Amino acid sequence: MPVVIMWRAALALEWRGTTALLSDTAKSKRFASSVGSASNVKLSVLLVNHGYPPLFNAGSEIYTQTLALKLVEHPSVSQVTVMAREHDPFRRDFEVRQTQDEVNPRIAIRLINHAREAPYHRFINNDIAAVFRSILAETRPNVVHFGHLNHLSLDLPQLAQQAGSRTVYTLHDFWLMCPRGQFLVCGPTSLNEPSQPPWRECAKQHDGKCAADCLASRYATGADVSAVDELRYWTQWTADRMLASRVACDHITSFIAPSKHIANRFIDQFALPSSKLHFLPYGFDRQRLSGRTRALPSMGPDKPYVFGYIGRHVPAKGIDLLVDAAVALRKNAASAGRFKVIIFGRPDGNVTSTLQRRAHEAGAASLFEWRSEYRNRDIIKDVFDQVDCIVVPSIWDENSPLVIQEAQQARVPVITSERGGMVRRC
């Protein structure tokens, strides 16, 4: 299985455990033609993502760091720079802080302060574009690899191409074809529709539907006199945003789809040209994911079976379903005292406290152990050696969750939702 994409001017490279060059396969020829040709040039690579560890530790952030760490060691790469954002409310917006990767200081990090943004509202940001231009001028990248543009600006691919760079985009979710990225309705439920569940699934993007279900219902003033105008405004906002997304896609040389599920949805529902899209699973540092020492489980009061949850405490991840399932299982006399649940991840204020209260009110608080965020490079010691399996109960069509594949690499069983790219990884 391919493990990480690297760039050399005339070829696409794959990293398999260490590093291997794709020479004359049809796949490498097809991919090489999409990224250009200049056989003896060492590459300057700029990785752009909306976050980077340790400030942000979700999937695209971890993937970007993994990619950076492998690229910087490759003989065909001269330099690796990362552009991401941070939140410092005590500094001016759009100031750039220069730092280095916490694992390899040869990776230069440029962090744009974006503490006072209104998330998901502004999709073109002239200030971020100006910073991006300065980083392009400084690093002169041959390739700009985008991981996610949310919280940044949709015109960055166009600016990169204008500067002469080849552009690559890894599709981590549906953000380019859904303003919220997950095809979940995030607007509030209504008293007029008592059977309407929160966080219900959305089948397909439509400007008016996005405006009514996710935007006007959430951000409008509520004044009757302006309701029609506000719905019209958000419908036009959605149309403008989706146009900007399609223009961005026009300036991407190649797309990487880590799962066939997300590849098919972008082709079928977003009309992304199949010639620009390349299926290539995520890459992993297999050495980092080796060495798990936890013995096979022997369930009992003194050694309960441990279910683990790894990720953000947000509704889209289905963490409430895990809490409810554990509480229900505990009521089964045969299961009582024979298992526990460890929840890993950065606490998220009211969401986390609500989940903890939910367990407490069910008389099952002792069933759960809440642990803080871990460093991904320590995932074997701090996570996989502490659990017998992991649970990924997401309620949206996740692309190809890193944590599922990391667990499989470490030989940890996975229980996951039967949907999207998740089920195809198990």
C-alpha positions in Angstrom: 0.0 0.0 0.0 1.4 3.4 -0.8 2.5 5.3 2.2 3.4 8.9 1.4 3.6 11.0 -1.7 6.8 12.9 -2.4 7.9 15.0 -5.2 10.7 15.0 -7.7 10.4 17.2 -10.7 9.8 14.4 -13.3 8.4 11.7 -11.1 5.9 10.9 -8.4 7.6 9.1 -5.5 6.1 6.6 -3.0 7.4 5.9 0.4 7.0 2.3 1.5 8.4 1.8 4.9 11.6 3.6 4.0 11.6 5.2 0.5 11.1 3.7 -3.0 11.1 5.3 -6.4 8.2 4.6 -8.7 10.0 4.1 -12.0 8.1 3.0 -15.0 4.7 1.9 -13.7 1.6 3.3 -15.5 0.6 5.0 -12.3 3.9 6.9 -11.8 3.9 8.0 -15.5 0.3 9.3 -15.2 1.0 11.1 -12.0 4.4 12.4 -13.1 2.8 14.1 -16.1 0.5 16.0 -13.8 3.2 17.5 -11.7 5.6 18.5 -14.4 9.1 17.6 -15.5 12.5 18.9 -14.8 14.7 15.9 -14.0 17.6 17.2 -12.0 16.0 20.0 -10.0 15.8 19.6 -6.2 12.4 20.6 -5.1 11.3 23.4 -2.8 8.0 22.2 -1.3 5.4 24.4 0.4 2.8 22.6 2.5 -0.3 24.7 3.2 -2.9 23.6 5.8 -5.3 25.3 8.2 -3.4 23.9 11.2 -0.3 22.1 12.2 0.8 20.1 15.3 1.0 20.7 18.2 -1.4 23.6 18.0 -3.9 21.5 16.0 -3.9 17.7 15.9 -6.8 16.6 13.7 -6.3 14.4 10.6 -5.1 16.9 8.0 -2.7 18.4 10.5 -1.1 15.0 11.4 -1.0 14.1 7.7 0.7 17.3 6.8 3.4 16.8 9.5 4.0 13.2 8.5 4.4 14.3 4.9 6.8 17.2 5.9 8.9 14.9 8.0 9.4 12.4 5.1 9.9 15.0 2.4 12.6 16.9 4.3 14.7 13.8 4.5 14.4 13.0 0.8 17.5 13.7 -1.4 15.3 15.1 -4.1 13.9 17.8 -1.8 16.0 21.0 -1.0 13.6 22.6 1.5 10.2 22.1 3.1 8.1 25.0 4.4 4.8 24.8 6.1 2.2 27.6 6.2 -0.6 27.2 8.7 -2.6 29.4 11.2 -2.6 29.9 14.9 -4.9 31.8 17.4 -3.2 34.4 19.5 -5.8 37.0 20.6 -3.1 39.3 22.1 -1.3 39.9 18.8 -2.3 41.7 15.6 -4.2 39.7 13.1 -2.2 38.2 10.2 1.2 38.7 11.8 3.5 35.8 10.9 5.4 33.9 13.5 8.4 31.9 12.3 9.2 28.7 14.0 10.3 25.1 13.3 8.7 21.7 13.4 8.9 20.2 16.9 10.4 16.9 15.6 12.7 18.2 12.8 13.8 21.8 13.0 14.8 21.8 9.3 11.1 22.2 8.5 10.4 25.9 8.6 6.9 26.8 9.9 5.1 30.1 9.1 2.1 30.6 11.4 -0.4 33.3 10.4 -2.3 34.7 13.4 -6.0 34.4 12.7 -7.5 34.7 16.1 -10.6 36.9 15.4 -12.0 35.1 12.4 -15.7 34.2 12.0 -15.3 30.5 11.1 -16.8 29.4 7.8 -17.9 33.0 6.9 -15.0 34.5 4.9 -13.7 32.3 2.1 -11.5 34.9 0.3 -9.1 36.7 2.6 -6.9 39.4 1.1 -4.7 39.6 4.1 -3.9 35.9 4.1 -3.4 36.1 0.4 -0.8 38.9 0.9 1.0 36.8 3.5 0.9 33.8 1.1 2.4 35.9 -1.7 5.3 36.9 0.6 5.9 33.2 1.5 5.9 32.2 -2.1 8.4 34.9 -2.9 10.6 33.8 0.0 10.5 30.0 -0.6 10.0 29.9 -4.4 8.3 26.5 -4.2 8.2 24.1 -7.2 5.2 22.4 -5.6 2.5 23.8 -3.3 0.6 21.0 -1.6 -2.6 22.1 0.0 -4.2 20.0 2.8 -7.1 22.3 3.7 -8.1 25.9 2.9 -10.8 26.4 5.5 -9.8 29.3 7.8 -7.4 30.5 5.0 -8.5 31.7 1.5 -9.8 30.0 -1.6 -7.7 32.1 -3.9 -4.4 30.6 -2.8 -4.2 27.9 -5.5 -4.6 30.6 -8.2 -1.8 32.7 -6.6 0.5 29.7 -6.4 0.0 28.9 -10.1 0.6 32.5 -11.0 3.9 32.3 -9.1 4.9 29.3 -11.3 4.3 26.5 -8.8 2.6 23.2 -9.5 -0.4 22.7 -7.1 -1.6 19.6 -5.4 -4.6 19.2 -3.1 -5.3 16.3 -0.8 -9.1 15.7 -0.3 -9.5 15.1 3.5 -13.2 15.9 3.5 -16.0 17.5 1.4 -15.2 21.1 2.2 -14.6 22.1 -1.4 -18.1 20.8 -2.3 -20.0 21.6 0.9 -19.5 24.9 2.8 -19.4 23.0 6.1 -17.3 20.1 4.8 -19.3 17.2 6.2 -22.7 17.1 4.6 -24.3 17.5 8.0 -27.0 20.0 8.6 -25.6 22.3 11.4 -28.6 24.7 11.7 -30.8 24.6 14.8 -33.8 22.3 14.9 -37.3 23.9 15.1 -40.1 23.6 17.6 -42.4 23.4 14.6 -40.8 20.2 13.5 -40.5 18.0 16.7 -39.3 14.9 14.8 -36.4 16.7 13.2 -33.1 15.3 14.6 -30.0 17.5 15.1 -27.0 17.0 12.9 -29.0 15.2 10.2 -27.4 14.1 7.0 -27.5 16.3 3.9 -27.5 14.3 0.6 -26.2 17.0 -1.8 -25.1 20.6 -1.9 -27.7 23.2 -3.1 -27.4 26.9 -2.6 -30.9 27.5 -1.3 -30.8 24.5 0.9 -27.4 25.5 2.4 -28.8 28.9 3.1 -32.1 27.7 4.7 -30.8 24.8 6.7 -27.3 25.8 7.8 -26.8 29.5 7.4 -29.9 31.8 7.6 -31.4 29.6 10.3 -28.2 30.0 12.4 -26.9 33.5 11.6 -30.0 35.5 10.7 -31.2 38.3 13.0 -34.6 36.6 13.4 -36.5 39.9 12.6 -39.5 39.2 10.4 -39.0 42.2 8.3 -35.6 41.0 7.2 -36.2 37.2 7.0 -36.6 37.1 3.2 -33.7 39.4 2.6 -31.5 37.4 4.9 -32.4 34.1 3.2 -31.6 35.8 -0.2 -28.3 37.1 1.2 -27.2 33.6 2.4 -28.3 32.0 -0.8 -26.1 34.4 -2.8 -23.3 34.0 -0.2 -23.4 30.2 -0.8 -23.4 30.6 -4.6 -20.4 33.0 -4.4 -18.6 30.6 -2.1 -19.2 27.6 -4.3 -18.0 29.6 -7.4 -14.8 30.5 -5.5 -14.4 26.8 -4.7 -14.7 25.8 -8.3 -12.2 28.5 -9.4 -9.8 27.1 -6.8 -10.2 23.6 -8.2 -9.4 24.9 -11.7 -6.0 26.0 -10.4 -5.1 22.7 -8.8 -2.8 20.6 -11.0 -3.6 17.3 -9.2 -6.0 16.1 -6.5 -5.1 13.2 -4.2 -8.1 11.1 -2.9 -7.1 8.9 0.0 -10.2 6.8 -0.4 -12.2 5.7 -3.4 -15.4 6.8 -1.6 -14.3 10.5 -1.6 -13.0 10.2 -5.1 -16.3 8.9 -6.5 -18.3 11.6 -4.7 -16.2 14.4 -6.1 -16.4 13.0 -9.6 -20.2 12.2 -9.4 -21.5 15.2 -7.4 -18.9 17.9 -8.1 -17.9 17.0 -11.6 -14.2 17.0 -10.7 -12.4 15.8 -13.8 -11.2 12.2 -13.2 -8.0 13.0 -15.1 -7.0 15.3 -12.3 -7.8 13.0 -9.5 -5.5 10.3 -8.2 -6.4 7.6 -5.7 -3.6 7.1 -3.2 -4.1 6.0 0.4 -2.6 7.9 3.3 1.0 7.2 4.1 2.4 6.3 7.6 5.7 6.0 9.3 5.5 2.2 10.0 8.4 2.3 12.3 6.6 4.8 14.5 3.5 2.5 14.6 5.4 -0.6 15.6 6.3 -2.0 19.0 2.8 -2.4 20.6 3.3 -4.5 23.7 -0.3 -4.8 25.1 -1.2 -8.5 25.6 -4.4 -10.0 24.4 -7.4 -9.1 26.6 -8.7 -11.3 29.3 -11.9 -9.7 30.4 -12.8 -9.6 34.1 -13.3 -7.3 37.1 -9.5 -7.0 37.7 -8.7 -6.5 34.0 -11.6 -5.0 32.0 -11.7 -4.9 28.3 -10.8 -1.3 27.2 -12.5 0.5 24.4 -10.7 3.6 23.2 -12.0 6.7 21.5 -9.5 9.0 19.8 -10.5 12.4 18.4 -12.3 15.6 18.9 -15.2 16.0 21.2 -17.7 17.2 18.6 -21.2 15.8 17.5 -20.0 14.9 14.0 -17.7 12.3 15.5 -20.6 10.5 17.2 -19.0 10.5 20.6 -22.4 10.7 22.2 -23.4 7.4 20.6 -20.3 5.8 22.2 -21.3 7.1 25.6 -24.9 5.9 25.2 -23.8 2.5 23.9 -21.4 2.0 26.8 -24.1 3.0 29.3 -26.5 0.5 27.7 -24.0 -2.3 27.6 -23.2 -1.7 31.3 -26.8 -2.5 32.1 -26.3 -6.0 30.8 -25.4 -8.2 33.8 -23.0 -10.3 31.7 -21.0 -7.2 30.8 -21.1 -5.3 34.1 -17.6 -4.7 35.4 -15.9 -6.3 32.4 -15.1 -3.2 30.3 -14.3 0.4 30.5 -13.9 3.3 28.0 -11.0 5.6 27.7 -11.6 8.8 25.8 -8.5 10.6 24.4 -8.6 14.1 23.0 -8.5 17.8 23.7 -11.5 18.8 25.9 -14.1 21.0 24.1 -15.7 23.1 26.8 -19.4 22.6 27.0 -19.4 19.6 24.7 -17.1 17.6 27.0 -18.9 18.6 30.2 -22.2 17.7 28.6 -20.9 14.2 27.8 -19.5 13.8 31.3 -22.8 14.9 32.8 -24.6 12.4 30.5 -22.5 9.6 31.9 -22.9 10.8 35.5 -26.7 11.1 35.3 -26.8 7.5 34.0 -24.8 6.4 37.1 -21.9 5.3 34.8 -19.3 8.0 35.4 -16.8 5.4 36.7 -17.1 3.6 33.4 -15.3 6.4 31.5 -11.8 7.7 31.8 -11.1 11.1 30.2 -7.5 11.6 29.0 -5.9 14.6 27.5 -4.6 15.0 24.0 -1.5 13.1 23.1 1.4 13.7 20.7 0.9 11.6 17.6 4.4 10.4 17.6 3.7 8.8 21.0 0.4 7.1 19.9 1.7 3.5 20.5 2.8 4.1 24.1 0.2 6.6 25.1 -2.9 5.2 23.3 -2.6 1.8 21.6 -0.8 0.2 24.5 -3.7 1.4 26.8 -6.6 0.0 24.9 -7.9 -3.3 23.4 -9.7 -1.8 20.5 -10.8 1.6 19.3 -14.2 2.9 18.4 -14.8 5.4 15.5 -18.6 6.2 15.6 -18.7 9.1 13.3 -22.1 10.1 11.9 -20.8 11.6 8.7 -19.2 10.0 5.6 -15.6 10.3 6.8 -13.1 10.0 4.0 -10.4 7.7 5.4 -9.8 8.4 9.0 -6.1 8.3 9.9 -6.8 6.8 13.3 -8.4 3.7 11.7 -5.3 3.1 9.6 -2.9 3.9 12.4 -4.7 1.3 14.6 -4.6 -1.3 11.8 -0.9 -0.7 11.4 -0.5 -1.3 15.1 -2.8 -4.4 15.0 -5.5 -2.8 17.1 -9.1 -3.9 16.3 -11.5 -1.2 15.1 -15.2 -0.8 15.6 -16.6 1.9 13.2 -19.7 3.2 11.6 -20.8 1.4 8.5 -20.5 4.4 6.2 -18.3 6.4 3.9 -14.6 5.6 3.7 -14.6 4.2 7.2 -16.1 0.8 6.5 -13.8 0.4 3.5 -10.8 0.6 5.8 -12.0 -2.2 8.1 
